[in-house]
Amino acid sequence: MLGIYHCGARCMIDPFTALAAVKSAVSAGKEIVNVTKQIGEFFDGVDDLRAAHEKKKNSLFSGSDENAMETFVNLQRAKDAEEELRQIVIATRGFSAWGELQAIRVQARKDRKAKAEAERKRKAKMVEKIIIYGGAVIIVTIMLGITVVIILAKQGRI
Protein backbone atom coordinates (compact mmCIF):
# COMPACT_ATOMS: atom_id res chain seq x y z
CA MET A 1 0.00 0.00 0.00
CA LEU A 2 1.41 3.37 -0.96
CA GLY A 3 1.94 6.01 1.69
CA ILE A 4 -0.50 8.87 1.67
CA TYR A 5 0.05 12.24 3.26
CA HIS A 6 -1.98 15.40 3.50
CA CYS A 7 -1.08 18.82 2.22
CA GLY A 8 -3.96 21.21 2.48
CA ALA A 9 -7.35 19.85 1.51
CA ARG A 10 -6.30 16.89 -0.61
CA CYS A 11 -4.44 13.66 -0.11
CA MET A 12 -1.24 13.00 -1.99
CA ILE A 13 0.73 9.86 -2.67
CA ASP A 14 4.12 9.75 -0.99
CA PRO A 15 6.59 9.73 -3.91
CA PHE A 16 9.23 7.93 -1.83
CA THR A 17 6.86 5.04 -1.15
CA ALA A 18 5.94 4.92 -4.85
CA LEU A 19 9.64 4.83 -5.81
CA ALA A 20 10.24 2.02 -3.31
CA ALA A 21 7.43 0.05 -4.98
CA VAL A 22 9.03 0.61 -8.41
CA LYS A 23 12.47 -0.41 -7.16
CA SER A 24 11.21 -3.56 -5.48
CA ALA A 25 9.17 -4.56 -8.55
CA VAL A 26 12.13 -4.04 -10.89
CA SER A 27 14.51 -5.90 -8.56
CA ALA A 28 11.97 -8.75 -8.44
CA GLY A 29 12.29 -9.02 -12.21
CA LYS A 30 9.18 -7.13 -13.30
CA GLU A 31 9.40 -5.03 -16.43
CA ILE A 32 9.29 -1.28 -15.96
CA VAL A 33 6.14 -1.18 -18.13
CA ASN A 34 4.37 -3.23 -15.44
CA VAL A 35 4.84 -0.52 -12.81
CA THR A 36 3.56 2.47 -14.76
CA LYS A 37 0.90 3.15 -12.12
CA GLN A 38 3.56 3.51 -9.43
CA ILE A 39 5.70 5.66 -11.72
CA GLY A 40 2.71 7.92 -12.34
CA GLU A 41 2.05 8.11 -8.61
CA PHE A 42 5.72 8.93 -8.06
CA PHE A 43 5.59 11.82 -10.52
CA ASP A 44 2.27 13.05 -9.09
CA GLY A 45 3.80 13.00 -5.60
CA VAL A 46 6.90 14.89 -6.76
CA ASP A 47 4.75 17.48 -8.52
CA ASP A 48 2.63 17.84 -5.37
CA LEU A 49 5.78 18.35 -3.28
CA ARG A 50 6.98 21.04 -5.69
CA ALA A 51 3.60 22.77 -5.54
CA ALA A 52 3.57 22.58 -1.72
CA HIS A 53 7.07 24.06 -1.55
CA GLU A 54 6.18 26.91 -3.93
CA LYS A 55 3.01 27.59 -1.97
CA LYS A 56 4.94 27.75 1.33
CA LYS A 57 7.71 29.81 -0.21
CA ASN A 58 5.33 32.36 -1.73
CA SER A 59 2.82 32.48 1.12
CA LEU A 60 2.46 35.74 3.01
CA PHE A 61 1.32 33.82 6.08
CA SER A 62 4.18 31.33 6.11
CA GLY A 63 6.07 32.66 9.07
CA SER A 64 7.42 29.30 10.13
CA ASP A 65 10.90 28.68 8.76
CA GLU A 66 10.55 25.12 10.01
CA ASN A 67 7.69 24.38 7.59
CA ALA A 68 9.51 26.01 4.70
CA MET A 69 12.63 24.05 5.53
CA GLU A 70 10.65 20.82 5.69
CA THR A 71 9.17 21.36 2.23
CA PHE A 72 12.63 22.29 0.92
CA VAL A 73 14.19 19.11 2.34
CA ASN A 74 11.35 17.00 0.93
CA LEU A 75 11.82 18.65 -2.44
CA GLN A 76 15.55 17.87 -2.40
CA ARG A 77 14.80 14.26 -1.44
CA ALA A 78 12.31 14.13 -4.32
CA LYS A 79 14.94 15.39 -6.76
CA ASP A 80 17.31 12.66 -5.57
CA ALA A 81 14.55 10.07 -5.91
CA GLU A 82 13.75 11.32 -9.40
CA GLU A 83 17.39 10.88 -10.40
CA GLU A 84 17.25 7.36 -8.95
CA LEU A 85 14.15 6.59 -11.04
CA ARG A 86 15.88 8.04 -14.09
CA GLN A 87 18.78 5.63 -13.59
CA ILE A 88 16.38 2.70 -13.23
CA VAL A 89 14.48 3.60 -16.42
CA ILE A 90 17.65 4.17 -18.42
CA ALA A 91 19.17 0.90 -17.15
CA THR A 92 16.07 -1.13 -17.99
CA ARG A 93 14.64 0.60 -21.08
CA GLY A 94 17.29 2.97 -22.41
CA PHE A 95 17.76 6.71 -22.50
CA SER A 96 15.01 7.29 -25.08
CA ALA A 97 12.47 5.74 -22.68
CA TRP A 98 13.33 8.39 -20.10
CA GLY A 99 12.73 11.11 -22.68
CA GLU A 100 9.39 9.57 -23.63
CA LEU A 101 8.46 9.31 -19.96
CA GLN A 102 9.26 12.99 -19.45
CA ALA A 103 7.12 13.93 -22.47
CA ILE A 104 4.22 11.91 -21.06
CA ARG A 105 4.74 13.59 -17.70
CA VAL A 106 4.61 17.07 -19.25
CA GLN A 107 1.39 16.19 -21.09
CA ALA A 108 -0.16 14.74 -17.92
CA ARG A 109 0.76 17.92 -16.03
CA LYS A 110 -0.88 20.06 -18.75
CA ASP A 111 -3.98 17.86 -18.69
CA ARG A 112 -4.17 18.09 -14.89
CA LYS A 113 -3.79 21.87 -15.02
CA ALA A 114 -6.51 22.17 -17.69
CA LYS A 115 -8.83 19.95 -15.64
CA ALA A 116 -8.22 22.05 -12.52
CA GLU A 117 -8.91 25.25 -14.48
CA ALA A 118 -12.14 23.79 -15.90
CA GLU A 119 -13.21 22.79 -12.37
CA ARG A 120 -12.41 26.28 -11.08
CA LYS A 121 -14.50 27.83 -13.87
CA ARG A 122 -17.37 25.42 -13.18
CA LYS A 123 -17.37 26.36 -9.50
CA ALA A 124 -17.22 30.08 -10.29
CA LYS A 125 -20.15 29.72 -12.68
CA MET A 126 -22.14 27.85 -10.01
CA VAL A 127 -21.44 30.56 -7.43
CA GLU A 128 -22.49 33.17 -9.97
CA LYS A 129 -25.78 31.34 -10.61
CA ILE A 130 -26.44 31.01 -6.87
CA ILE A 131 -25.88 34.73 -6.40
CA ILE A 132 -28.09 35.67 -9.35
CA TYR A 133 -30.96 33.32 -8.47
CA GLY A 134 -30.67 34.03 -4.75
CA GLY A 135 -30.70 37.76 -5.43
CA ALA A 136 -33.72 37.40 -7.69
CA VAL A 137 -35.60 35.44 -5.01
CA ILE A 138 -34.79 38.09 -2.42
CA ILE A 139 -35.91 40.94 -4.71
CA VAL A 140 -39.15 39.14 -5.62
CA THR A 141 -39.82 38.43 -1.93
CA ILE A 142 -39.26 42.07 -1.00
CA MET A 143 -41.49 43.27 -3.85
CA LEU A 144 -44.18 40.78 -2.85
CA GLY A 145 -43.94 41.95 0.76
CA ILE A 146 -44.25 45.59 -0.25
CA THR A 147 -47.25 44.75 -2.45
CA VAL A 148 -48.96 42.93 0.43
CA VAL A 149 -48.31 45.89 2.76
CA ILE A 150 -49.74 48.34 0.20
CA ILE A 151 -52.84 46.19 -0.37
CA LEU A 152 -53.40 45.76 3.36
CA ALA A 153 -52.92 49.50 3.90
CA LYS A 154 -55.52 50.35 1.22
CA GLN A 155 -57.97 47.92 2.80
CA GLY A 156 -57.35 49.55 6.16
CA ARG A 157 -56.05 46.43 7.83
CA ILE A 158 -52.76 47.99 8.78
N, C-alpha and C positions, 0 to 999 in steps of 0.2 A: 504494500500500500504506500502510495507516495505521500510525503509530508505536505501538510497544508498549513499555511500561516495566514494571518490576517494583516491587511494594511488598509486602513480606512474601512469602507463599507463592504468590500468584496474579499472573497477568499482567493488566495493564490497558491499555486503549486510551488513547493520548495525546489528550486532548480538543482540544488546539490543532491537531493534525494533522487530526482529524475536522472541526473548524470550517473549516480551510483547504480541505478537500475540498468542503464545503457551499458555501463562497464561490466556489470556482472553477466548480462545477457551475452555480450560479445565474448567475454572470457569463457563462457559456457559453450561457445561454438555457434551461437545464433548469428545469422546474417544481420548486418546493420539495417537492412530494409525491413526486418521483422520487429524493430524497435522504434519505428517512426513516431508512434504515439508518444513515447517517452522523450524522444528528441524534440518533438513539438512542445511538450510540456516544459522541457528544459528551456527552450527559447522563450516561451511565454513567461516563465519564471524570471529569466534574466531581464526581459523587457519590463516586467513589473518592478523588479528591483531598481532598474534605471529610472523608471518613472517616479518611484517612491523617493529616490535620492534627489532627483530634480525638484520634486515637490517640496521636500524638506529644505533643500538649498535655497529655493526661491521664495519660501514662505515668510511672510512678515511676522507671523506669530511663532516661528520656530526659534525660540530663545535658548533651547537646550542644545548645547554643543554635544552632549552625550548622544542624543538621537541622531544628529547630523553625522557624527563620527561613526555610529553604528551602521547607518545606511552607506556611508563611504566604504567601510570595511567590507560589508556585504557585497558591494559593487565590485571591489577589488577581487574578492573571492570568486565572484561570478565571472570576471574576466579571465582569471586563472582556470576556472572550470571550462570556460568556452574554448580556451586554448587546448585544454586536455581533450575535449570532444573533437576539436579540429584534428588533432593528432590521430585519434581513433578512426575518424572518417577517412582521412588520407591513407592511413595504414591499411584499412580494410577495403576501401573502394577507389582510392586514387584522389589526386588533387582536384580533378575536374568535378568529382562528386561534391567536394566541399563548396566549390563555386556554385554548383546547381542548388545546393542546400541553402546557401546564402541568398540566392535569387528567390527561392521559394519563401524564405523567411521575410524578405523585403515585401513580397506580394501579400503575404499573410498579414504583415503589419499594416499595409495600406488598406486591406480589406477590413481589418479590425477597426481602424481609424474611421473609415467610411461608415461602418455599421454604427459606431458610437455617435458619429455626427448625425446620422439618420434618426437614431433613438433620441438624441437631444432635441432635434427639430420636432419629432413627434410629440415629445413631452411639452415643448413650448407651445405647439399648436393646441394641445389639449388644455393647457392652462389658459390660453387665450380664449378658447371656446367657453370654458367655465366662467371666466370673467364676463364675457359678453352675455351669455345666457343668464348668469346670476344677476348681473346688472339689469338686464331686461325684466326679470321677474321682480326685482326690487322696485323698479320704476312703475311697472304695471300695478303692483300692490299699493304703492303710494298713491297713484292716480285713482285707483279703485276706492281707497280709503277716503280720499278727498271728495270723490263723487258721492259716497255714502253720507259723509258729513254734510255736504251741501243739500242733498235730498232731505235728510232728516231735519236740517235747519229750516228749509222751506215748508216742511210739513209741521213745523213747530214742536217737534219732539226733542229738540236739543235746547 
